[in-house]
Amino acid sequence: MSVIANNIRHLRLLKGLTQETLSEDLGVTRARIGSYEEGRSYPNIDFLILISDYFKLPIDILVRNDLSKSKDASFIEIGNQRVLFPITVDSDHDDLIEIIPVKASAGYLLGYDDPEYIEQLQRIKLPFLPTGKHRAFPIKGDSMLPMKPGGFVVARFIEDRRDIRSGRTYVVMTKEEGLVYKRVYNQIEENNTLLLVSDNSIYEPYEVSIDDVLEIWEFTCSINTQEYEPEELKISSIITMFNQLGVELKALEKHLS
């Protein structure tokens, strides 16, 4: 059976539709839907446009990608064309998340909206994650102590920029900077920017225009691949304490003024 046949049936079942209901919604016969789902005939371009508009999915994803492992038919649209892949599940129906490898993180800026690039990424199962679309991003440098280089931040995709919460940490992808992991302060209403702050105070905060932000993912959990030395933990704890104190003092100063 062809990919498109499986996809039509799978998407229909995800929506809880019968063949008759789908045929009525699309203005075609039920027999035609059955013929496509059973692989007895192949849909023409007019029908592909119909089904693409109905499920809000690009035609190339419908005809080239096996969607049978997805459990969510509500793909996320960004702009006019950007589509985020749905959450995929394994044979035990546990969520799978894509991993952006360290060596390939630079290529993510070019491939983030390419279905073939996303499809070839490795996936892991983390059954304790909350609901939402997650990816694992590699950590580089020492700007976000105590996170160590080589680790990964698992983060949840933020669809609505109004949901960005000041003081939380996010993976932010911009046109100029690529992927960065920072503490974010929402300044969209004031001047249409985000303030990106490193927990390591030797790095200066900087602003990015929200129009330059291609994706933003909110921290869910981290995966360290290196063991900490006792001295590192002590230093990191002290730095974290002072950083948090600085944030609290700034907030107090702003409130008093």
Secondary structure, DSSP 8 states (H G I E B T S, - for coil): --HHHHHHHHHHHHTT--HHHHHHHHTS-HHHHHHHHTTSS---HHHHHHHHHHHT--HHHHHHS--TTB-----EEETTTEEE---EE-TT--EEEEE--GGGGGGHHHHTT-HHHHHTS-EEE-TT--SS-EEEEE--SSTTTT--TT-EEEEEE--SGGG--TTEEEEEEETTTEEEEEEEEEEHHHHSEEEEE-SSTTS--EEEEGGGEEEEEEEEEEE--S---HHHHHHHHHHHHHHHHHHHHHHHHHHH-
